[in-house]
Amino acid sequence: MRKVTIVFFALLAILLMTMPAYAQGGSAAPQPTNWVPIASGFGIAIAAGLAGLGQGRVGAAACEAMARNPAARPAIQVALILGLAFIESLVLFTLVIIFAKVV
């Protein structure tokens, strides 16, 4: 029963995604697709996802370092915040470049 339900919902999803393609009206001259906004969306998604992974690894490494040497906590914390700021700035630079390219 579970396989039937999964197949049914997968088929339903495919049919719902194809409906807008059949609903388009025919125009005399088809307009070329502007791929810049779509590619920009993928670009920011990749940048944000990889930055999230990087921030997680930085946070884990900082926690491990503070657990091993509690006396070095202030220096580790400064390096952690600086590293997180650099990682987040790369995502913001990507966002700025995308806004400059799309708009």
C-alpha positions in Angstrom: 0.0 0.0 0.0 2.9 2.4 0.8 4.4 1.9 -2.7 1.1 2.6 -4.3 0.7 5.8 -2.3 4.3 7.0 -3.2 3.7 6.2 -6.9 0.4 8.0 -6.9 1.8 11.2 -5.3 4.8 11.2 -7.6 2.5 10.9 -10.6 0.3 13.6 -9.3 3.3 15.9 -8.8 4.4 15.3 -12.4 1.0 16.0 -13.7 0.6 19.2 -11.7 4.0 20.5 -13.0 3.1 19.9 -16.6 -0.3 21.7 -16.4 1.2 25.2 -16.8 3.0 24.1 -20.0 -0.3 23.2 -21.6 -2.0 26.3 -20.4 0.2 28.7 -22.3 -1.3 30.5 -25.2 0.3 30.4 -28.6 2.0 33.6 -29.5 3.2 34.6 -33.0 6.9 35.1 -32.0 8.2 33.2 -29.0 10.3 35.3 -26.7 13.8 33.9 -25.7 14.1 32.8 -22.1 16.1 35.0 -19.8 18.2 32.5 -17.8 20.0 35.1 -15.7 17.4 35.1 -12.8 17.2 31.4 -12.8 20.9 30.9 -12.7 21.2 33.6 -10.1 18.8 31.7 -7.9 20.9 28.6 -8.2 24.0 30.6 -7.5 22.8 32.1 -4.3 21.4 28.7 -3.2 24.7 27.0 -3.7 26.6 29.9 -2.0 24.3 29.9 1.0 24.3 26.1 1.4 28.0 25.8 1.2 28.4 28.7 3.6 26.1 27.0 6.0 28.2 23.9 5.8 31.4 25.9 6.4 29.9 27.7 9.3 28.9 24.5 10.9 32.4 23.1 10.5 34.0 26.2 11.9 31.6 26.2 14.9 32.3 22.5 15.6 36.1 23.0 15.4 35.9 26.0 17.7 33.8 24.0 20.3 36.3 21.2 20.1 39.2 23.5 20.5 37.7 25.2 23.5 36.9 21.9 25.1 40.5 20.8 24.7 42.1 24.0 26.0 39.7 26.2 28.0 42.4 28.7 28.8 42.6 29.7 25.1 38.9 30.5 24.9 39.2 34.3 24.2 41.6 33.8 21.3 39.5 30.9 19.9 36.3 33.0 20.2 37.8 36.0 18.4 39.1 33.7 15.6 35.6 32.0 15.4 33.7 35.3 15.1 36.2 36.6 12.5 36.0 33.4 10.5 32.2 33.4 10.6 32.1 37.0 9.5 34.4 36.2 6.5 32.2 33.2 5.5 29.0 35.2 5.7 30.6 38.1 3.8 31.2 35.8 0.8 27.5 35.0 0.7 26.6 38.7 0.9 29.1 39.4 -1.9 27.4 36.8 -4.0 24.0 38.4 -3.3 25.3 41.8 -4.3 26.8 40.4 -7.6 23.5 38.7 -8.3 21.5 41.9 -7.7 23.9 43.8 -10.0 23.6 41.2 -12.7 19.8 40.7 -12.6 18.7 44.3 -12.1 
